[in-house]
Amino acid sequence: MNDKFENSYPYKPIFFHNSNIEDSARLSALKSSEEVVFLYDEIERQIAELIRCRFPMGIPEDKAKSLHNEILDGKDLTDYGVWVYYPWRKTLVHLLDEKEFVEVRTNRNQLKIAKEEHEELANKTIGIIGLSVGQSIALTIAMERICGRLRLADFDALDLSNMNRLRTGVFNISVPKVVIAAREIAEIDPFLDVEIYPEGVLDSNFDLFLNGDGGVDVLVEVCDSFDVKIKSRLVARKHHIPVVMDTNDRGMLDIERFDLEPTRRIFHGLAGDLSVEKLSKLTQGERMGYLMKIVDAASLSQKMKMSLPEINKTLASWPQLASEVVLGGAITTTVCREILLGHDVKSGRHYLDVEKLIKD
């Protein structure tokens, strides 16, 4: 990624430790500039919550004051913790340092996700290709903090019609989808490591996306490109990386454990013996034929079946609903968490068809 892109679309927060002389000078200069419009300093509240999380049974007021001073360790309140600057919002926030911040922010995960499990998950990397459906997945993963690094890829920018399912504001129209997701994650948890691929995944960077800097532990593929769907699985299988895909319609979820089954056929065999070489020779009609096999067209919802013939006629694209996309974020996050923790998650296709469940 070039500097020009990052200057146009900043997405990483900037950290200042006021107890550090150089940081203090930089922070002072920032505060006195016009680059800070909003300043939030609720560090006292965060320290009080840190104590409450460590002593949920409650403690006497004098003991709480003693712990408060112990946490500060002789530092002035202004020097304690970290100041985080969000350049795209011109906002400066005073937060607990990373260890304490994570401790408090994940406190309500206990014991559904134990501390030891969080420590294990903190060393994991999840890659997500496609940031329409993938945005809900990425944000849910970030909120639960089931990894230490997220790697996001999407070449597209936000259009108004995307906002029936992407959680964002109208001021983000034309902003790259990966940037929108990365910014929102940073606002939830500035300590999560987020890498973005605003050009999407290409033949030239597939290997870097999947294997660079330790590689990804789980790949979530939720993009629109048929070619990328096929190629990403072939590369993931080569490197023994499990793949998870949510398709919204009828809550369809695919799990492919290439880490456990390195010779497994992609898409559960529904794509036949399709290879990169064969893929390049397919006509548009043949691509659509393969796609219908892969999604098992007969199992699509009735409304989706009605919609498909209307695409590029009365419909600009296939329908996707926010309720289904958000559900997909929840399902996919759960599956990724279970895979990363080494639990027994088998390959297969599953449906969580809410409409059918409530009607039955």
C-alpha positions in Angstrom: 0.0 0.0 0.0 1.4 3.4 -0.9 1.8 6.5 1.2 -0.6 8.4 -1.0 -3.4 6.0 -0.2 -2.8 6.1 3.6 -2.6 9.9 3.5 -6.0 10.0 1.6 -7.6 7.4 3.8 -6.0 7.2 7.3 -7.3 4.2 9.2 -4.7 3.6 12.0 -5.0 5.4 15.3 -1.9 7.2 16.7 -0.7 6.5 20.2 0.9 8.9 22.7 2.3 8.0 26.1 2.4 11.3 28.0 5.0 9.9 30.4 7.4 9.7 27.5 9.1 13.0 26.9 9.0 12.8 23.1 5.4 11.6 23.1 4.4 14.4 25.5 5.8 17.1 23.3 4.1 15.6 20.2 0.8 15.3 22.2 1.0 18.9 23.4 1.6 20.1 19.9 -1.4 18.1 18.6 -3.7 19.4 21.4 -2.8 23.0 20.5 -3.3 22.5 16.8 -6.6 22.6 14.9 -6.4 18.8 14.3 -8.1 18.0 17.6 -11.8 19.0 17.6 -13.0 16.5 20.2 -11.2 15.3 23.3 -12.5 12.6 25.6 -10.9 11.9 29.0 -12.8 9.3 31.0 -9.7 7.6 32.5 -11.1 7.8 36.0 -14.2 5.9 35.0 -12.0 3.2 33.3 -9.8 2.8 36.3 -12.9 2.4 38.5 -14.2 -0.3 36.2 -10.8 -2.0 36.1 -11.0 -2.3 39.9 -14.6 -3.5 39.7 -13.7 -6.2 37.2 -10.9 -7.4 39.5 -13.1 -7.3 42.6 -16.7 -8.1 41.4 -17.7 -8.9 45.0 -17.1 -5.3 45.9 -14.5 -3.8 48.3 -14.5 -1.0 50.9 -14.0 2.5 49.8 -10.6 2.9 51.5 -9.3 -0.3 49.8 -10.6 1.0 46.4 -8.6 4.2 46.9 -5.5 2.2 47.8 -5.9 0.1 44.6 -6.5 3.3 42.5 -3.2 4.7 43.7 -1.5 1.3 43.2 -2.7 1.2 39.6 -1.4 4.8 39.0 1.9 3.7 40.4 2.9 7.3 41.2 1.9 8.7 37.9 -0.3 11.7 37.4 -3.7 10.9 35.8 -2.6 12.7 32.6 0.5 10.5 32.4 -1.3 7.2 33.1 -2.5 5.0 30.2 -2.4 6.1 26.6 -3.8 8.9 24.5 -5.2 7.7 21.2 -5.7 10.0 18.3 -8.2 9.2 15.5 -7.2 11.5 12.6 -10.3 10.7 10.5 -12.5 12.0 13.4 -10.0 14.7 14.7 -10.7 13.0 18.1 -8.3 12.4 21.0 -9.3 9.8 23.6 -7.6 8.9 26.9 -7.6 5.1 27.5 -6.2 2.4 29.7 -3.0 0.8 28.4 -3.4 -2.2 26.2 -3.2 -5.0 28.8 -5.7 -3.3 31.1 -7.9 -2.1 28.2 -8.2 -5.7 26.9 -8.8 -7.0 30.4 -11.8 -4.7 30.9 -13.2 -4.8 27.4 -13.3 -8.6 27.3 -14.5 -9.0 30.9 -18.1 -9.7 30.0 -16.9 -12.5 27.7 -16.1 -14.5 30.8 -16.5 -17.5 31.1 -18.0 -18.1 27.7 -14.5 -17.3 26.5 -12.1 -18.0 29.3 -9.0 -15.9 29.9 -6.7 -18.7 28.8 -8.7 -19.0 25.6 -8.4 -15.2 25.0 -4.7 -15.5 25.4 -4.6 -18.3 22.8 -6.8 -16.3 20.4 -4.7 -13.2 20.8 -2.0 -15.0 18.7 -4.3 -15.8 15.8 -4.9 -14.1 12.5 -8.2 -14.1 10.5 -8.3 -13.1 6.9 -11.5 -11.8 5.4 -12.1 -11.4 1.6 -15.1 -9.2 0.8 -16.2 -6.3 3.1 -19.9 -6.1 2.4 -21.0 -9.2 4.2 -17.5 -9.3 5.6 -18.0 -6.0 7.5 -20.5 -7.6 9.9 -18.2 -10.5 10.3 -15.1 -8.3 10.9 -16.9 -6.1 13.5 -18.3 -9.1 15.4 -14.9 -10.7 15.5 -13.4 -7.5 16.7 -16.1 -7.0 19.4 -15.5 -10.6 20.7 -11.8 -10.1 20.2 -11.3 -13.7 19.0 -8.0 -12.9 17.2 -5.1 -10.5 17.5 -4.9 -9.6 13.9 -7.4 -9.0 11.1 -6.4 -9.0 7.5 -9.1 -7.4 5.2 -9.3 -7.3 1.4 -11.8 -5.6 -0.9 -11.2 -3.4 -3.9 -14.6 -1.7 -3.8 -15.8 1.6 -2.3 -19.1 2.3 -0.6 -22.2 3.1 -2.7 -25.5 4.3 -1.3 -27.2 1.0 -2.2 -24.7 -0.9 0.0 -26.1 0.8 3.0 -29.1 -1.5 3.3 -26.6 -4.0 4.9 -23.4 -2.1 5.7 -23.4 -0.3 9.0 -21.9 3.1 8.3 -22.9 6.7 7.6 -23.7 8.6 4.5 -20.4 10.6 4.9 -18.6 7.4 4.0 -20.0 7.2 0.4 -17.0 6.6 -2.0 -14.7 5.6 0.9 -13.1 2.1 0.4 -14.9 -0.6 2.3 -11.8 -1.9 3.9 -11.0 1.5 5.3 -14.6 1.9 6.7 -14.2 -1.5 8.4 -10.7 -0.8 9.7 -11.7 2.6 11.1 -14.7 1.2 13.0 -12.6 -1.6 14.4 -10.0 0.9 15.6 -12.8 2.9 17.3 -13.9 -0.3 19.1 -10.4 -1.5 20.0 -7.4 0.6 18.9 -5.0 -2.2 19.9 -6.3 -4.8 17.4 -3.9 -5.1 14.5 -5.7 -4.5 11.3 -4.1 -4.9 7.8 -5.9 -3.8 4.7 -5.7 -4.8 1.0 -7.7 -2.0 -0.7 -6.8 -3.5 -4.1 -8.5 -6.7 -3.1 -6.8 -10.1 -3.6 -5.0 -10.6 -6.9 -2.8 -13.3 -8.4 0.1 -11.1 -7.4 -0.8 -10.8 -3.7 -2.8 -14.0 -2.9 0.3 -15.6 -1.3 1.1 -12.5 0.7 -2.5 -12.2 2.0 -2.7 -15.8 3.1 1.0 -16.5 4.1 2.6 -13.1 4.8 4.0 -12.4 8.3 3.0 -15.8 9.8 -0.1 -16.2 7.6 -3.8 -16.4 8.4 -5.2 -19.2 10.7 -8.7 -19.0 9.2 -9.8 -17.5 5.9 -13.3 -16.1 5.6 -14.4 -15.7 2.0 -17.5 -13.7 1.4 -16.8 -11.8 -1.9 -18.8 -11.5 -5.1 -16.1 -12.6 -7.5 -16.5 -16.2 -8.8 -12.9 -16.4 -9.8 -11.7 -15.2 -6.3 -14.0 -17.8 -4.6 -12.3 -20.6 -6.6 -8.7 -19.3 -6.5 -8.8 -18.5 -2.7 -9.9 -22.0 -1.9 -7.2 -23.6 -4.1 -4.5 -21.5 -2.5 -5.9 -22.0 1.0 -6.0 -25.8 0.4 -2.4 -25.7 -0.8 -1.4 -24.1 2.5 -3.7 -26.1 4.7 -5.9 -23.1 5.7 -9.5 -23.7 6.8 -12.1 -21.6 4.9 -15.5 -20.4 6.2 -18.1 -18.8 3.9 -21.5 -17.3 4.8 -24.1 -16.8 2.0 -26.9 -15.1 3.9 -29.7 -16.7 2.0 -31.4 -19.2 4.4 -28.4 -18.7 6.7 -26.2 -20.9 4.5 -22.7 -21.5 5.9 -19.9 -23.5 4.4 -16.9 -24.9 6.4 -13.9 -26.4 4.6 -11.3 -27.8 6.9 -8.3 -27.8 4.5 -6.1 -27.8 7.5 -7.4 -31.2 8.5 -8.3 -32.5 5.0 -5.6 -31.2 2.6 -6.9 -33.2 -0.3 -10.6 -32.2 0.2 -12.3 -31.1 -3.0 -13.3 -27.4 -2.9 -16.9 -26.5 -2.2 -17.5 -30.1 -1.0 -17.0 -31.3 -4.5 -19.7 -29.1 -6.0 -17.2 -27.3 -8.2 -16.0 -30.6 -9.7 -12.4 -30.7 -10.7 -12.3 -27.0 -11.5 -8.7 -25.6 -11.5 -7.1 -22.2 -12.2 -6.3 -23.3 -15.7 -9.9 -24.4 -16.4 -11.3 -21.3 -14.7 -9.5 -19.0 -17.1 -11.2 -20.7 -20.1 -14.8 -20.6 -18.8 -17.4 -18.6 -20.6 -19.8 -16.3 -18.6 -22.5 -18.9 -19.0 -20.3 -21.7 -17.8 -19.3 -19.6 -14.8 -23.0 -19.1 -13.9 -23.6 -22.8 -14.3 -20.8 -23.6 -11.8 -22.1 -20.9 -9.4 -25.6 -22.5 -9.4 -24.1 -25.8 -8.6 -22.0 -24.4 -5.8 -24.9 -22.6 -4.1 -27.2 -25.6 -4.8 -29.7 -23.5 -6.7 -32.6 -25.9 -5.8 -32.0 -25.2 -2.1 -32.2 -21.4 -2.4 -35.1 -19.6 -0.8 -38.1 -19.0 -2.9 -37.6 -15.3 -3.0 -34.0 -15.7 -4.1 -35.1 -18.0 -6.9 -37.5 -15.4 -8.0 -34.8 -12.7 -7.9 -32.1 -14.4 -9.9 -33.8 -14.2 -13.3 -34.4 -10.5 -12.7 -30.7 -9.6 -12.1 -29.6 -7.0 -14.7 -33.2 -6.7 -15.8 -35.3 -5.3 -13.1 -32.7 -5.8 -10.3 -29.2 -4.3 -10.3 -27.8 -7.2 -8.3 -28.9 -10.1 -6.0 -30.8 -9.1 -2.8 -29.1 -9.1 0.6 -30.8 -8.1 3.8 -29.2 -6.5 6.9 -30.9 -9.0 9.2 -29.4 -12.0 7.2 -26.0 -10.3 6.9 -25.8 -9.5 10.7 -26.8 -13.1 11.4 -24.0 -14.3 9.1 -21.6 -12.2 11.2 -22.7 -14.0 14.3 -22.6 -17.5 12.8 -19.2 -17.0 11.1 -17.6 -15.5 14.2 -18.7 -18.5 16.3 -17.4 -21.0 13.8 -14.0 -19.2 13.5 -13.7 -19.1 17.3 -14.3 -22.8 17.6 -11.8 -23.6 14.9 -9.1 -21.4 16.3 -9.6 -23.0 19.8 -9.1 -26.4 18.3 -12.6 -27.6 18.9 -14.3 -30.3 16.9 -15.6 -28.4 13.8 -16.2 -30.6 10.8 -16.3 -29.6 7.1 -19.8 -29.3 5.7 -22.7 -27.1 4.7 -25.2 -25.9 7.3 -28.4 -23.8 7.2 -29.8 -21.6 9.9 -33.0 -20.6 8.1 -34.7 -18.3 10.6 -37.9 -17.8 8.5 -38.3 -21.6 8.2 -37.7 -22.1 11.9 -40.3 -19.6 13.1 -42.9 -20.8 10.5 -42.3 -24.4 11.6 
